[in-house]
C-alpha cells in the first residue's frame, strides 16, 4: 500500500504582533540573559545598537509588527554587547585597559548570545512558551518549540544583513568588504555604490534589492565612518563558536541551565575568561587562555555542519 503523504509543517504564527507586546517580550528575554535594567534601558531606533559604559548601558531595537523575531533577536544580540560592557573591570573604567578587547571580541559576545546560546534546542524549548505567553492569542497554532526552531534555523537569502541566517550571513560581510575596499582604493565612487551593491547581492546570494533601503542604505556603519568594521562580524561569529564550545566543555550542565532560562553559569564563565580581562591581553592570548588555542575556523565550520547538516 502507498504511504500516506507526510503531514504539512505546523503553521507559523501569523501577526500582527503589537509593538507593545514585542517590547515586553524583548525586556523579558534581556532579563533572562542577565541584562541589568538598574544600569541600563531598552529604547527604539531605526537601527539596533548598544552604547554606554559599565554603569549606564543603552540598547535599542526596532519593531516590525509582522515579524517579532526581528526585534527579539536584535535585542538578544545587543544584550550580548551590553553584558560584555557591564562586565568590564570597574577599577579600570577610565583607562584604555578597561575597554573592550577590540571589535572582534565585542562582536563575539553579541553573536555568542544571538547565534550560539539562543538557537540551541535547550533555549528554544524554554523560549517557546515564554514567547507564546506574551504574544499568542489563546488557542493559536504554531507557538511550539519545533515551529520556533524551524523559524530560527531557516536558511534563505535575505536582503537585510541583521535578519540573515548564520549560513548566508558571511556573504553579506564579503559583499561589504569588497565594496568598501573598492571605495577606499578609488576603484568605485559613491555614485556607483547602489548598482555595485545590487550586482554583488545577485552574484553572492541570487537576489536583487528592489530599492536602496533594502540595499546600500540599510546599515549605518559607513556613514558613521566605520570603514573596515563589517569583517569583525564574521571574526566575531568564529570567535563566538570557539568560546561557546569551550564553555560547554568547561561548565557541567551548561546547556541544561540554559534550558531552564538560567544564564548565570554561562555569564559567570564569560565574566572570568573574557569580560573581566578588558584589554589587558591580546586577542590570541585571550582565546588561547579561554579555549586552549588561538582563533581556529575549524570550530566554526564544525558548528555549522553539526547544526545544519547533521
N, C-alpha and C positions, 0 to 999 in steps of 0.2 A: 504493500500500500504506500501511496505517496505521503511523504511527511507534510504535515500542515505548515504553512508559512510561519516564519518567526513572528512573534508579536511586535507591533510597532513600538518604536522607542517611546519612553514616557514623555508626555508633553512638558515642554519647558514653561515655567511661569510666564504669564502674559501681563504686561503692565496695563495702565501706568503705575509707576511706583512713586508716590508723592515725595517731593524733596524733603519734607519734614520727617517722614519716616526713615528715609535714607540717612538723614543726619543722625537720628537716634541709633540706627544700626552702626554707622561709622564710629560714633562715640563709644558704643559698647565694645566693638571689636578692638578699637585702640586701647581701651581699658584692659581687655583680656591680654593683649600683647605686653602690657606693662606701662603704657603712657600715663604720666602723672599729670592730671588736669589741675593740680595745685601749682604746677610750674609750667603750664602751657595751655594752649587752647586750639580749637579747630574752627577754621573760617572758610569762606568761599572765595575762589579766584578763577580766572579764566584758564589758568594752567596750575596743576598741583605743585606745591613746593613746601620746603621746610626751611626755616631760618631761626636764628636766635642764639642763645648761649645756654650753658647748663642750668641756669636758674629761670630762664624765660624762653620757652620754645614754642614757635608758632608753626602749625601745619595747616595746609589748605587742600581743598578738593573742589570738584565741580560736580553738579548733579544733572544727570540725564534721566528724565522720568520714564524713558523706555528701556533703560539698562542700568540696574542697580549695581551690577558687578563692577562697572567702570569706576564709580565713586568709592566703593568698598575696597577694591584692590589698590586704588591710588592712595587711600588712607593707610592701608597696610604698608605700602612702600614708604610713604613719608614717615610713618611711625617708626620704621626701621632706622631712618636717619635720626629721628628725634631721640630714640633710645641711645644711640651712639653719642649724640651731643650731650644728653643728660648724664651719661656715664663717664665722660672725660674727667680727668683728675682735677678736682676743685682747687687744690693747692697750687696748680699751675695755670689757672684760668687766664691770667693776664700775660702769660709767657708763650712764646712760639711752641714750646714742648707740650703745652696743654691743648693744642689744636689737633684736629683730625689728621691721621697719617695719610694724607693725600686723598684725591677724589676716587681712586680705585678702591681703597679700603672703605671710604664713606659709602660708595655705591654698593659695595658688597653687603653692607649692613642692611640696606633697604631691600636688596634683592634676596638676601637670606630669609627675611620675613615673607616677602611677597611671593617668591618663586619656590623656595625650598620648604620652609616650615608650613606655610599656609596653603600648600597644594598637596600635602600628604593625605593619604586616606584617613589618618587619625584626626587631623584637624577638620577635614571636610565632614566627617561624621559628627564632630562636635558642633560645627558651624551651621549645618543644615537646619536643625530645629531652632537655633538661635535666630537665624535669618527669617525662618517661617513665622516665628512668634512675633516679629516686628512688622513684616511686610505682607504676609499671606492673608488672603481672605479665607474665612473658615470653609474647609472642605475643598479648597482649590488644589488641583493636582500639580505635580512637578516640583515639590519642595523637599524631596527626599535626598539623601546623600549621594545616591548613584546618579541622579539627574544633575546635581550640582557638580559632581566630579566630571561628568560629560561636558558640561559648560566650561569648567575651569581648564580642562586638558584638551579642549578642541584645538586643532591645528588648521588654520585657514589664513591666507594672506589678508592683511588689513591695511587700510590707508594710514591709520594713526599709530605711531610708534608706541605710545604709552598703553594702547589697547592690544598690542600684538602678543601672540603667544610666544613662549620661550624658544620654540624651534625656529620660527621665522624672524624673531627679533634681531638676530645678528645681521640679517640682510638690511634692516633699517640703518644700523650703525655703519655698515660697509658703504652704503649709499652716501650718507652724510660725510663720512671720512673722505671719500673720493671727491665729493663736491667742494668741501672746504679746502682740501689740498689744492684743487684746481683754482679756486678763488684766490688763495694766498699766493700761488705761483704766477698769477696773472693769465692763466690759460682759460679762465672763464670770468666773464664780467657779470655784475649783478643783474643786468637786464636779461641775460640768458639763463639765469638760475631756474625760473619756473619750468621752462621747456626741458632743461637738462635734468631737473628733478623728475619730471613726468616720464621721460625716456628711461631714466635709471630705475624707476619703480617698475616699469613694464619689463625691463630686462631682468631684474632680480626676482620680482615677485609675480609678474604676469598680470598686474593690474595698473590702471592709469587713473590718477586722481581727476575728478571732474572739475575741480577748482583749486585755487591756491590755498584756501582754508584747510583743505584736506591734503595739501601738498606742502610746498616750501614754507608756508607761514604757520604751520602747526606748532612749532617749537619756539621757545623764547631765547634759546642759547646764543645763537649767532648775533642776535640783536641786542644782547647784553654784553657782547664782547667775549663770550665763552667759546673761543676758537680752539679746537682740539679736545673738547670735553667729551664728545659722544663716544669715542673708543673706551672711555672709562666704564661705560655701562657693560660692555662685553667683558672687560677685565674684571669688573665687579661681579658679573654672573659666574665667571670661572672661580673667582676667589670665594664667593658665597657657597658654591658647591663643595669646595675643598674644606671650608670651615665647618659647614653643617655635617659633612661626612666625619670629620674629626670629633665634633661634639657628640654625635650619635655613638661613636666608639668609646668616648671617654665618660659619658654620663649614663649610668644604668637607668633604664626606664624612661629615657627622654621622650620617645615617641608616645609612650603611654600617657605621660604627663600632658603632652600637647593634646592628646585625645580627650583629656578632661578639661581642656581650656586653661591649663596651668603652664605658663611660660617661664616661671621662675627658675627651673633648672637650666633651661637654655640661656636665659638672660644672665644668670649667675656665671655660666661658663664664658659668655661673651664679655661680661664685665672684667673677668680675671684675665682673659687671654687677648682681648682686643681693646675694649673701651678704655680701661684704666691705663693703658700704655701710652695713649695720646700719640705724640710724635717722638717719643723717647728713642725708639729704634726704627730702622728702615723696614720697608715692606717685606723684603725677602726674609730678614731676620725675624720679623713678627710672625710670618706664616710658618717658618721653619720651627719656631718655638711652639706655636699653637698646633701645628698639624704634622710636624716631623719632616717637612720638605718645603722648598720654595714653590711658587706657583707652578702648577702642572696641569696642562689642558686635558690630560687623560682622565682626571676625576670628573670634569665637566662632561666630557664625551660619554663616559660610563653612566653618569646620571641621566643624560638624555636617552641613551639606549635602554636603560632599565625602566624608565618611566614611560616611554612611548613605543618601544619595540618589543619589550619582553612580554 
